[in-house]
Amino acid sequence: MQIDFLEYILDSISEGISVTDMNDNIIYVNKSFCDLYGYTEDELVGKSISMLRTSSNDPNIVKEILPKTIKKGWQGRIFNKKKDGTEFLIELRTSIVTDNKNNSIALLGIAHDLTEDIQKEKILEAAENKYQKLFYNLKDAIFESTPEGRIIDINPSGVELFGCKSKEELLEVDLISQFYFNPDDRAKLKERLESKGFVKNYEIRIKNMIGKELFILETAFVEYDEKTNKKFYRGILRDITEEKRAEKRYNEYIHELAEANKKLHESQNDLKKLNASKDRLFSIIAHDLRSPFTSLIGLSQFLIEDIEDLTRSEIKDFSTKINEASKNIFTLLENLLQWSRIQTGRIEFDPEDFDLKQIVDNSINLLEGNAYTKEIQIINNIANSTYVIADKQMISSVVQNLLSNAIKFTNN
């Protein structure tokens, strides 16, 4: 009963168990051993354990298994083969079996199939190689650092980013004092990392070893070392300096474009005002020159038609009036041109001392014909020798404008 129970225990073990005599002949195998090699128990018992060995093993290793097992046991990896000839690698542990008098009576072997372990190791190795290449070839900086601001590990892109000659040089540098313009920026980053456990695309402004300004996006996590349980930061740094400069240039361009549009809009408004002034000038010319020219044409026509009947004195009188009318027209044109310059902003302010009464009298004389037509009498009540300091042409234009509008909008 006890033996059956022991056999049940051995058969429930997943590893292959074999017992051989002192000559290495098999005297017992458990169920897992049979399943592992593809033999039945009857096919194995009584056979030498060497039937499972292959030529792929180092002969020296195979030779040392038995003597070392007899002494204190052996452990290592060797190739074995299944019944169908398939070779596979096992982890073998051997030990000596003694009786109650400490006499060696058998050899115990425990075999573990490494096929799945090897597959896992290969997958793990492939993954390590993949991430190793990623670590070294990625253009972004991959780093591990202490909360106090010391680099633990960093890839070549990180060394280049900080402007160091080597990784070893960077490991000796204090990040806070060497690379941060403001230590408070590091403190804020650390506070957010500690409170949330991570940061994503956190923008920081730093400088490299030669003082060049850099703008960085940091994505990092708080990690703990499995062995020491010490806290550290692991993350990625992405250099966005060129993007920030491009963004600045773009904003400057947008600002310049807005200013240009503003100036264009102002120019359009100025052009509209200029056109309006031009139209007004033409209107004034048509209105203010009509009466003087009417008088001038009437006098000259009368002189042409009746010159034979006129005395020399009357001809002189008509000629004098024509001359005065021509001078008034000339003065009016001068004033209109002066007004045009004022409207277009092309006149310069030139103050001088002059008699205001005389300026008003000149304007009255210029528009006397218009006033006479509407039976309007204009009286200048300004005292003689009333001198003022101003721009003579501007004042003349203002007075003329006031009189012209007064005559125009006054009923007969």
LODREN-492389 format. One record per residue: x, y, z of N, C-alpha, C in turn. Coordinates in steps of 0.1 Angstrom, whole numbers, padded with zeros to 4 digits, always signed. Each point is the difference from the previous one (the first is absolute). Layout:
<rs>
XYZXYZXYZ
...
</rs>
This chain:
<rs>
+0008-0012+0000-0008+0012+0000+0009+0013+0000
+0010-0001+0008+0009+0012+0001+0008+0002-0013
+0004-0012-0006+0007+0001-0013-0009+0006-0010
-0013-0005-0001-0009+0005-0010-0002+0015+0002
-0001+0004+0012-0002+0015+0003+0012+0008-0005
+0012-0005+0003+0012+0006-0005+0001+0001-0015
-0005-0011-0007+0000+0000-0014-0009+0010-0006
-0012+0002+0007-0010+0010-0004+0007+0014+0000
+0007+0002+0011+0007+0013+0002+0010+0003-0011
+0008-0010-0003+0010+0001-0010-0006+0003-0014
-0011-0008-0003-0006+0002-0013-0007+0013-0001
-0003+0007+0010-0007+0013+0000+0010+0011-0002
+0012-0002+0001+0011+0010-0002+0001+0002-0015
+0001+0013-0004+0001+0003-0014+0014-0002-0006
+0010-0001+0008+0013-0002-0005+0003-0015-0002
+0009-0004-0009+0003-0014-0002+0010-0005+0010
-0004-0011+0008+0008-0005+0010+0005-0014-0004
+0013-0002+0001+0005-0014-0003+0009-0004+0012
+0000-0014+0002+0009-0006+0010+0008-0010-0007
+0013+0001+0001+0009-0011-0007+0008-0006+0011
+0006-0012-0003+0009-0007+0009+0013+0006-0001
+0010-0005+0007+0013+0006+0001+0007-0001-0014
-0005-0008-0009+0006-0002-0013-0007+0009-0010
-0009+0008+0004-0008+0009-0008-0011-0007-0008
-0004-0011+0004-0011-0007-0006-0013+0004+0006
-0011+0002-0008-0012+0006+0005-0008-0011+0008
-0004+0003+0012-0008-0009+0008-0014+0006+0003
-0002+0014-0002-0013+0005+0002-0001+0014-0008
-0012+0002-0005-0003+0013-0006-0014+0004+0003
-0003+0013+0002-0014+0003+0003-0008+0003-0013
-0012+0003+0001-0009+0002-0012+0005+0012-0008
+0004+0011+0006+0004+0012-0007+0013-0003-0008
+0009-0009+0005+0012-0004-0007-0004-0007-0013
-0009-0010+0001-0005-0007-0012-0006+0009-0010
-0009+0009+0005-0006+0010-0009+0010+0009-0007
+0010+0003+0007+0011+0009-0005+0008-0006-0011
+0003-0013+0002+0009-0006-0010-0008-0009-0011
-0013-0002+0003-0008-0008-0009+0002-0015+0001
+0005-0005+0011+0002-0014+0002-0011-0005+0010
-0002-0013+0000-0007-0006+0011+0010-0004+0011
-0005-0002+0012+0009-0004+0011+0007-0013-0003
-0007-0010-0006+0007-0012-0003+0011+0001-0010
-0001+0010-0009+0010+0003-0010+0012+0006+0006
-0001+0006+0012+0011+0007+0006+0007-0008+0011
-0008-0006+0008+0006-0007+0012+0010-0011-0005
+0012-0001+0006+0010-0009-0003+0010+0005-0011
-0004+0011-0006+0009+0006-0011+0009+0010+0007
+0012+0002-0007+0009+0010+0005-0006+0014-0003
+0002+0009+0009-0005+0014-0001+0007+0007-0012
+0012-0006-0004+0007+0006-0011-0008-0001-0013
-0010-0008-0001-0008-0001-0012-0007+0013-0004
-0001+0008+0010-0007+0013-0002+0009+0011-0003
+0013-0002+0000+0010+0010-0003+0001+0002-0015
+0006+0012-0004+0002+0002-0014+0015+0004-0002
+0004-0001-0013+0014+0004-0003+0002+0015+0000
-0011+0008+0002+0001+0014+0001+0007+0005+0013
+0000-0008+0010+0006+0004+0013+0015-0001-0001
+0006+0008+0008+0015+0000+0002+0003-0013+0008
+0009-0009-0006+0003-0013+0006+0005+0002+0014
+0008+0010+0003+0006+0002+0013-0011+0003+0011
-0011+0007-0005-0011+0003+0010-0007-0013+0003
-0003-0008-0010-0007-0013+0002+0008-0009+0009
+0013+0000-0002+0009-0009+0009+0000+0004+0014
-0002+0013+0003+0001+0005+0014-0013-0002+0008
-0011-0003-0007-0013-0001+0007+0000-0011+0010
+0004-0012-0003-0001-0011+0009+0009+0001+0012
+0013+0003-0002+0009+0002+0012-0004+0011+0009
-0005+0011-0006-0004+0012+0008-0013-0003+0008
-0009-0008-0007-0012-0004+0007+0003-0008+0012
+0009-0010-0001+0004-0009+0011+0006+0008+0012
+0008+0011-0004+0006+0008+0010-0010+0009+0008
-0006+0010-0008-0008+0009+0007-0012+0005-0009
-0001-0006-0012-0011+0004-0009+0005+0008-0011
-0008+0001-0011+0004+0008-0011-0013+0008-0005
+0003+0011-0006-0011+0008-0006+0005+0008-0012
-0008-0001-0010+0004+0007-0013-0009-0003-0011
+0003+0006-0012-0008-0002-0011+0006-0010-0010
-0008-0009-0005+0006-0010-0010-0012-0002-0011
+0005-0005-0011-0010-0004-0010-0004-0015+0001
-0012-0003+0000-0005-0013+0000-0009-0002-0013
-0004-0012-0002-0008-0003-0012-0012-0008+0004
-0011+0002-0007-0012-0007+0002+0000-0013-0008
-0010-0008+0001-0001-0013-0007+0000+0002-0015
-0006+0011-0004-0001+0003-0015+0013+0007-0005
+0010+0001+0008+0013+0006-0004+0001+0015+0002
-0011+0006+0004+0000+0015+0002+0010+0004+0012
+0009+0008-0003+0009+0005+0010-0006+0012+0007
+0002+0001+0013-0005+0012+0008+0009+0001+0012
+0000+0013+0005+0009+0003+0011-0008-0001+0013
+0007-0006+0010-0006-0002+0014+0009+0006+0010
-0006+0004+0011+0007+0004+0012+0000-0013+0009
+0012-0005+0003+0001-0013+0007+0007+0002+0014
-0007-0005+0010+0006+0000+0014+0001-0014+0004
+0011-0004+0005+0002-0014+0005+0005+0000+0014
-0002-0011+0007+0004-0002+0014+0001-0015+0003
+0008-0003+0010+0001-0014+0004-0011-0004+0010
-0004-0013-0001-0010-0006+0009+0007-0009+0010
-0001+0001+0013+0006-0008+0009-0010-0008+0009
+0005-0011+0006-0009-0007+0009+0002+0005+0014
-0007-0006+0010+0001+0005+0014+0014-0002+0006
+0009-0007-0008+0013-0002+0005+0010+0009-0008
-0006+0009-0008+0007+0010-0008+0008-0007-0011
-0005-0011-0004+0006-0007-0012-0007+0005-0013
+0008+0003-0010-0006+0004-0013-0007-0011-0006
-0012+0002-0004-0008-0011-0006-0006+0003-0013
-0001+0013-0003-0006+0004-0013+0004+0015-0003
-0003+0004-0013+0002+0014-0004-0014+0006-0004
-0002+0012+0004-0013+0007-0003+0002+0011-0010
-0008+0001-0010+0001+0010-0010-0014+0007-0001
+0001+0014-0001-0013+0007-0002+0003+0009-0012
-0008-0002-0011+0002+0007-0013-0012+0010-0002
+0004+0012-0004-0010+0010-0003+0002+0004-0015
-0011-0001-0007+0000+0003-0015+0002+0015-0001
+0010+0004-0007+0003+0015-0002-0006+0005-0013
-0007-0008-0008-0005+0005-0013-0008+0012+0001
-0010+0001+0009-0008+0012+0002+0008+0011+0006
+0009-0003+0009+0008+0010+0006+0009+0007-0010
+0005-0009-0009+0009+0006-0011-0008+0009-0009
-0012-0004-0003-0009+0008-0009-0002+0014+0007
-0003-0001+0013-0003+0012+0007+0013+0009+0001
+0011-0007+0002+0013+0008+0000+0003+0006-0013
-0003-0007-0011+0002+0006-0014-0009+0012-0002
-0013-0002+0004-0009+0012-0001+0004+0011+0008
+0005-0003+0013+0004+0011+0008+0013+0007-0005
+0009-0009-0006+0012+0006-0005-0003+0008-0013
-0009-0004-0008-0004+0007-0012-0006+0014+0005
-0008-0001+0010-0007+0013+0005+0011+0009+0006
+0010-0006+0007+0011+0008+0006+0008+0007-0012
+0003-0008-0010+0007+0005-0011-0007+0011-0007
-0014-0002-0002-0008+0010-0006+0000+0013+0007
-0002-0001+0013-0001+0012+0008+0014+0006+0003
+0010-0008-0001+0014+0005+0000+0003+0008-0012
-0004-0004-0012+0001+0007-0012-0008+0013+0001
-0012-0001+0005-0009+0012+0001+0007+0010+0009
+0006-0005+0011+0006+0009+0010+0012+0007-0006
+0007-0006-0008+0012+0006-0006-0003+0008-0013
-0010-0004-0007-0003+0006-0013-0011+0011+0000
-0008+0000+0011-0011+0010+0000+0006+0014+0001
-0006+0009-0008+0005+0014-0001-0003+0008+0013
-0011-0004+0007-0004+0006+0013+0010-0005+0011
+0001+0008+0010+0008-0004+0011-0008-0009+0010
+0006-0012+0003-0006-0009+0010+0009+0000+0012
-0006+0002+0012+0008+0002+0012-0006-0007+0012
+0009-0001+0010-0004-0004+0014+0008+0010+0008
-0007+0006+0010+0006+0010+0009-0005-0002+0014
+0008+0005+0009-0005+0000+0014-0009+0013+0003
-0008-0001+0010-0008+0012+0003+0008+0012+0003
+0013-0002+0005+0008+0011+0003+0007+0007-0012
-0001-0006-0011+0005+0006-0012+0013-0005-0005
+0002-0014+0001+0012-0006-0006-0004-0011-0010
+0007+0000-0011-0003-0010-0011+0005-0013+0005
-0009-0010-0001+0004-0014+0003+0005-0007-0013
-0008+0002-0011+0003-0006-0013-0007+0009-0010
+0006+0000-0012-0005+0008-0011+0005-0005-0013
-0007+0001-0011+0004-0004-0013+0009+0010-0007
+0006-0004-0011+0009+0010-0007-0007+0013-0004
-0012-0001-0004-0008+0012-0004-0001+0010+0011
-0001-0005+0012-0001+0008+0012+0014+0007+0003
+0011-0007-0002+0013+0005+0002+0002+0012-0010
-0005-0002-0013+0001+0010-0010-0009+0012+0003
-0012-0003+0005-0009+0011+0004+0006+0009+0010
+0006-0005+0010+0006+0008+0011+0013+0006-0004
+0006-0004-0011+0012+0006-0005+0012-0005+0007
+0000-0013+0005+0011-0006+0007+0009-0008-0009
+0012-0002+0003+0009-0007-0008-0002-0015+0002
-0005-0004+0011-0001-0015+0003-0011-0002+0010
-0005-0012+0001-0010-0003+0011+0006+0001+0013
+0012-0003+0002+0007+0000+0013+0001+0015+0005
+0002+0009-0009+0000+0014+0003-0013+0005+0006
-0011-0005-0007-0013+0004+0003-0004-0006+0014
+0004-0012+0003-0003-0006+0013+0005+0008+0012
+0011+0008-0003+0006+0007+0011-0007+0014+0002
-0009+0004-0008-0005+0013+0000-0013+0000+0008
-0002+0012+0007-0012+0002+0008-0010+0007-0010
-0011-0007-0003-0010+0005-0010-0005+0014+0004
-0004+0002+0012-0006+0012+0004+0009+0013-0001
+0012-0001+0005+0009+0011-0001+0006+0003-0014
+0002-0011-0007+0007+0001-0013-0010+0004-0012
-0012-0006+0000-0008+0001-0012-0013+0009+0002
-0004+0002+0012-0013+0008+0002+0004+0015+0001
-0007+0008-0007+0001+0015+0001-0005+0004+0014
-0011-0006+0004-0006+0003+0013-0003-0013+0008
+0007-0002+0011-0002-0013+0008-0014-0002+0004
-0008+0010+0001-0015-0001+0003-0007-0009-0011
+0005+0001-0012-0007-0008-0011+0002-0015+0003
+0012-0004+0005+0002-0014+0003-0009-0004+0012
-0001+0009+0010-0008-0002+0012-0015-0002-0004
-0005+0008-0010-0014-0002-0004-0002-0013-0007
+0010-0004-0009-0001-0013-0007+0000-0011+0010
+0009+0000+0010+0001-0010+0010-0013-0001+0008
-0006+0011+0003-0012+0000+0008-0011-0007-0007
-0001+0003-0014-0011-0006-0008+0003-0015-0001
+0012-0004-0002+0004-0014-0001-0004-0008+0012
+0004+0006+0012-0003-0007+0012-0015+0000+0003
-0007+0010-0003-0015+0000+0003-0008-0009-0009
+0003+0000-0013-0007-0008-0010+0006-0013-0004
+0013-0001+0003+0007-0013-0004+0005+0001-0014
-0003+0010-0008+0005+0001-0014-0003+0014-0005
+0007+0004-0011-0003+0012-0007+0001-0004-0015
-0008+0007-0008-0001-0003-0014+0001+0014-0008
+0010+0000-0009+0003+0012-0008+0001+0013+0008
+0007-0002+0011+0002+0012+0009+0011+0008-0006
-0003+0013-0003+0010+0009-0006+0009+0006+0010
+0013-0001-0003+0010+0006+0009+0010+0008-0009
+0006+0010+0006+0010+0008-0006+0014-0002+0007
+0009-0005-0007+0013-0003+0006+0011+0005-0010
+0013-0002+0004+0011+0003-0008+0010-0012+0000
+0008-0001-0011+0009-0011+0000+0014+0005+0006
+0010-0009-0002+0013+0003+0007+0006+0013-0005
-0003+0004-0012+0006+0012-0006-0009+0012+0002
-0011-0001+0007-0009+0011+0003-0011+0002-0010
-0001-0009-0010-0010+0002-0011-0014-0003+0006
-0010+0009-0003-0014-0001+0005-0007-0011-0007
-0006-0009+0007-0008-0011-0005-0014-0001+0006
-0009-0003-0009-0014-0003+0005-0003-0015-0002
-0004-0006+0011-0001-0015+0001-0014-0004+0005
-0005-0010-0007-0013-0007+0005+0004-0012+0008
-0003-0001+0013+0004-0012+0008-0013-0008+0003
+0002-0013-0002-0010-0010+0004+0007-0010+0009
-0004-0001+0013+0007-0008+0009-0009-0006+0011
+0005-0011+0006-0007-0007+0010+0009-0002+0013
-0007-0001+0011+0007-0004+0012+0001-0015+0001
+0012-0005+0002+0003-0015+0001+0007-0003+0013
+0000-0013+0003+0007-0005+0012+0009-0011-0003
+0012+0000+0004+0010-0011-0002-0005-0013+0007
-0001-0011-0007-0005-0012+0006+0009-0005+0011
+0013+0002+0000+0009-0005+0010+0001+0009+0012
+0002+0013-0003+0002+0010+0011-0012+0007+0004
-0011+0000-0008-0012+0007+0002+0002+0015+0000
+0011+0005-0006+0002+0014-0001-0007+0006-0012
-0005+0012+0003-0008+0007-0011+0009+0006-0010
-0004+0000-0013+0007+0007-0011-0010+0004-0010
+0004+0008-0009-0008+0005-0011+0005-0006-0013
-0010-0005-0009+0004-0005-0013-0009+0007-0010
+0006+0004-0011-0008+0007-0010+0007+0003-0013
-0007+0009-0008+0005+0004-0013+0000+0015-0001
+0011+0005-0006+0001+0015-0002+0000+0002-0015
-0009+0009-0005+0000+0003-0014+0003+0015-0002
+0010+0002-0009+0005+0014-0003-0010+0006-0010
-0007+0011+0005-0009+0007-0009+0004+0014-0002
+0014+0003+0001+0005+0013-0001-0003+0006-0014
+0003-0008-0011-0003+0005-0013-0015+0003-0002
-0008-0009+0005-0015+0002-0001-0004+0013+0007
+0006+0003+0011-0003+0012+0008+0005+0013-0008
+0012-0001-0006+0005+0011-0008-0009+0002-0012
-0004-0011-0007-0009+0001-0011-0013+0006+0004
-0005-0003+0011-0013+0005+0005+0002+0015+0003
+0011+0004+0005+0003+0014+0003+0000+0008-0013
+0008-0006-0010+0000+0007-0013-0013+0001-0007
-0009-0011+0002-0013+0001-0005-0009+0010+0006
+0001+0002+0013-0007+0010+0007+0004+0014-0004
+0014+0002-0002+0005+0013-0004-0006+0003-0014
+0000-0011-0009-0005+0002-0013-0015+0004+0000
-0008-0007+0009-0014+0004+0001-0002+0014+0005
+0009+0004+0010-0001+0014+0005+0004+0010-0011
+0010-0003-0008+0004+0009-0011-0011+0000-0010
-0006-0011-0003-0011-0001-0010-0012+0009+0005
-0003-0001+0013-0011+0007+0006+0003+0015-0001
+0013+0004+0003+0004+0014-0002-0002+0005-0014
+0005-0009-0009-0001+0004-0015-0015+0002-0004
-0008-0009+0005-0015+0001-0003-0006+0013+0006
+0005+0003+0012-0005+0012+0007+0004+0012-0009
+0013+0000-0004+0005+0012-0008-0008+0000-0013
-0002-0012-0006-0008+0000-0013-0014+0006+0002
-0006-0004+0011-0013+0005+0003+0000+0015+0002
+0010+0005+0007+0002+0014+0002+0002+0007-0013
+0008-0006-0009+0003+0006-0013-0013+0000-0008
-0008-0010+0001-0013+0000-0008-0009+0011+0005
+0000+0002+0014-0008+0011+0005+0005+0013-0004
+0014+0002+0000+0006+0012-0005-0004+0003-0014
+0001-0011-0008-0004+0001-0015-0014+0004-0002
-0009-0005+0009-0014+0004-0001-0002+0014+0003
+0007+0005+0011+0000+0014+0004+0006+0009-0011
+0011-0005-0006+0006+0008-0011-0009+0001-0012
-0007-0011-0003-0010+0001-0011-0011+0009+0003
-0005-0001+0013-0011+0009+0004+0005+0014-0001
+0012+0003+0005+0005+0014-0001+0002+0004-0014
+0004-0009-0009+0001+0004-0014-0013+0003-0006
-0011-0008+0003-0013+0003-0005-0005+0013+0006
+0003+0003+0013-0004+0012+0006+0007+0012-0007
+0013-0002-0003+0007+0011-0007-0006+0003-0013
-0003-0010-0008-0006+0002-0013-0013+0008+0002
-0008-0004+0010-0013+0006+0003+0002+0015+0003
+0010+0002+0009+0003+0014+0004+0005+0009-0012
+0009-0007-0008+0004+0007-0012-0011+0004-0009
-0009-0010-0002-0011+0003-0009-0009+0010+0005
-0002+0001+0014-0009+0009+0006+0006+0014+0001
+0012+0001+0006+0007+0012+0003+0005+0008-0012
+0003-0008-0011+0006+0007-0012-0011+0004-0009
-0012-0005+0002-0011+0003-0010-0003+0015+0000
-0002+0006+0012-0004+0015+0001+0011+0009-0006
+0013-0002+0005+0010+0008-0006+0002-0001-0015
-0001-0012-0005+0001-0002-0014-0012+0006-0008
-0012-0001+0007-0012+0006-0007+0002+0015-0001
+0005+0007+0011+0003+0014-0001+0010+0003-0010
+0011-0008+0000+0011+0003-0010-0005-0002-0014
-0008-0010-0003-0005-0002-0013-0010+0011-0004
-0008+0004+0009-0010+0011-0003+0007+0013-0003
+0010+0004+0008+0007+0012-0003+0008+0000-0013
+0006-0012-0003+0008-0001-0012-0009+0000-0012
-0012-0007+0001-0010+0000-0011-0005+0014-0003
-0003+0007+0011-0005+0014-0002+0010+0008-0007
+0012-0001+0004+0011+0007-0006+0002-0003-0014
-0002-0013-0004+0002-0004-0014-0011+0006-0009
-0012-0001+0006-0012+0004-0008-0001+0015-0001
+0003+0008+0010-0002+0015+0000+0013+0008+0000
+0011-0006-0004+0012+0007+0001+0000+0013-0009
-0007-0001-0011+0000+0011-0010-0008+0012+0006
-0009-0003+0009-0008+0011+0005+0005+0005+0014
+0010-0007+0005+0005+0004+0013+0011+0011-0001
+0000+0008+0010+0011+0010+0001+0012-0007+0005
+0011+0008-0001+0013-0006+0005-0001-0002+0015
-0006+0009+0007-0002-0001+0014-0008-0013+0004
-0011-0002-0008-0008-0012+0003+0007-0013-0003
+0008+0000-0011+0008-0012-0003+0010-0002+0011
+0007+0010+0005+0009-0002+0011-0007-0005+0013
-0012+0005+0002-0007-0004+0012-0004-0015-0001
-0005-0004-0012-0003-0015-0002+0013-0008+0001
+0011+0005-0006+0013-0008+0001+0004-0002+0014
-0002+0011+0008+0004-0001+0014-0008-0010+0008
-0013+0000-0003-0009-0010+0006+0004-0014-0004
+0003-0002-0013+0004-0013-0005+0013-0005+0007
+0009+0010+0002+0013-0004+0006-0002-0004+0015
-0009+0008+0007-0003-0003+0014-0007-0014+0001
-0009-0002-0009-0007-0013+0000+0010-0012-0003
+0010+0002-0009+0010-0010-0002+0009-0002+0012
+0003+0011+0007+0009-0002+0012-0008-0007+0010
-0013+0003+0002-0008-0007+0010-0001-0015-0003
-0002-0003-0013+0000-0014-0004+0013-0007+0003
+0011+0007-0003+0013-0005+0003+0002-0003+0015
-0004+0010+0008+0001-0001+0014-0009-0012+0005
-0012-0001-0006-0009-0011+0004+0007-0014-0003
+0006-0001-0012+0007-0012-0004+0011-0003+0010
+0008+0010+0004+0010-0002+0010-0005-0005+0013
-0011+0006+0004-0006-0004+0013-0006-0015-0001
-0005-0003-0012-0005-0014-0002+0011-0010+0001
+0011+0004-0007+0012-0009+0001+0005-0001+0014
+0000+0011+0007+0004-0001+0014-0009-0009+0008
-0013+0002-0002-0010-0009+0007+0002-0014-0003
+0004-0003-0013+0003-0014-0004+0011-0006+0008
+0011+0009+0001+0011-0005+0008-0003-0003+0014
-0009+0008+0006-0004-0002+0014-0007-0013+0001
-0009-0003-0009-0008-0012+0000+0008-0012-0001
+0011+0000-0008+0008-0012-0003+0012+0000+0009
+0001+0009+0010+0011+0000+0009+0014+0003-0005
+0000+0008-0012+0012+0003-0006+0005+0014+0002
-0007+0007+0009+0004+0014+0003+0008+0001+0013
+0009+0009+0000+0009+0002+0012-0005+0012+0007
+0000+0000+0013-0004+0011+0009+0011+0010+0000
-0003+0013-0005+0010+0010-0001-0006+0013+0007
+0001+0002+0013-0006+0011+0006+0007+0013-0003
-0007+0011+0000+0006+0014-0002-0010+0010+0006
+0005+0012+0001-0008+0011+0005-0006+0008-0012
-0014+0001+0001-0007+0007-0011-0013+0006+0005
-0005+0009-0009-0013+0008+0004-0012-0009-0004
-0007-0004+0010-0012-0009-0002-0011+0007-0008
-0002+0014+0003-0010+0007-0008+0002-0001-0015
+0013+0002-0003+0003+0000-0015-0003-0014-0006
+0003-0011+0007-0003-0013-0005-0015-0002-0002
-0008+0005+0010-0015-0001-0002-0005+0008-0011
+0006+0012-0002-0004+0009-0011+0003-0007-0013
+0011-0006-0001+0004-0007-0013-0010-0011-0003
-0004-0007+0010-0010-0011-0002-0013+0005-0004
-0004+0012+0006-0013+0006-0003+0000+0005-0015
+0011+0006-0004+0001+0004-0014+0000-0011-0009
+0006-0012+0004+0000-0011-0009-0014-0006-0002
-0009+0001+0010-0013-0006+0000-0011+0010-0002
+0004+0012-0003-0010+0011-0001-0010-0002-0011
+0005-0006-0011-0010-0003-0011-0010-0010+0004
+0003-0010+0008-0009-0010+0005-0010+0006+0009
+0005+0009+0009-0009+0007+0010-0010+0009-0007
+0005+0008-0010-0008+0009-0008-0011-0007-0007
+0002-0012-0005-0010-0007-0008-0012-0003+0009
+0003-0003+0013-0010-0004+0010-0005+0012+0008
+0005+0012-0004-0004+0013+0007+0004-0001+0015
+0012-0005+0002+0006-0001+0014+0011+0010+0001
-0001+0007+0011+0010+0010+0004+0009-0006+0011
+0013+0000-0003+0010-0005+0010+0007+0012+0006
+0000+0001+0013+0007+0011+0007+0011-0005+0009
+0012+0005-0001+0011-0004+0008+0002+0009+0012
-0003-0004+0011+0000+0008+0013+0013-0002+0007
+0010-0007-0006+0013-0001+0007+0007+0013+0000
+0006+0004+0011+0007+0013+0001+0012+0000-0009
+0004+0012-0004+0012+0001-0008+0012-0004+0008
+0010-0004-0007+0013-0004+0006-0002-0011+0011
-0008-0009-0002-0002-0011+0009+0010-0012-0004
+0011+0000+0006+0011-0009-0004-0001-0013+0008
+0002-0011-0007+0000-0013+0006+0013-0008-0005
+0003-0010+0008+0011-0008-0004-0006-0014-0004
+0000-0004-0012-0005-0012-0005+0005-0003-0014
-0005-0011-0006+0004-0003-0014-0010+0008-0008
+0005+0009-0008-0008+0009-0008-0009-0007-0010
+0006-0010-0007-0007-0007-0010-0012-0008+0006
+0003-0007+0012-0010-0008+0006-0012+0009+0005
+0004+0012+0006-0011+0009+0005-0008+0005-0012
+0006+0003-0011-0007+0005-0011-0009-0011-0006
+0004-0012+0000-0008-0011-0004-0012-0002+0009
+0002+0001+0013-0010-0002+0010-0011+0011-0002
+0004+0013-0001-0009+0011-0001-0008-0001-0013
+0007-0004-0011-0006-0001-0013-0011-0011+0001
+0003-0011+0006-0009-0011+0002-0012+0004+0007
+0002+0007+0011-0011+0005+0009-0009+0009-0008
+0005+0010-0008-0007+0009-0007-0008-0007-0012
+0007-0009-0006-0006-0007-0012-0012-0008+0005
+0001-0007+0011-0011-0008+0006-0011+0009+0005
+0004+0012+0006-0011+0009+0005-0008+0005-0012
+0007+0004-0011-0008+0005-0012-0008-0011-0005
+0006-0012-0001-0007-0011-0006-0013-0004+0007
+0000+0000+0013-0011-0005+0008-0009+0012+0006
+0003+0012-0005-0009+0011+0004-0010+0003-0011
-0013+0002+0004-0010+0003-0010+0002+0013-0006
-0006+0003-0012+0001+0013-0007-0006+0011+0009
</rs>
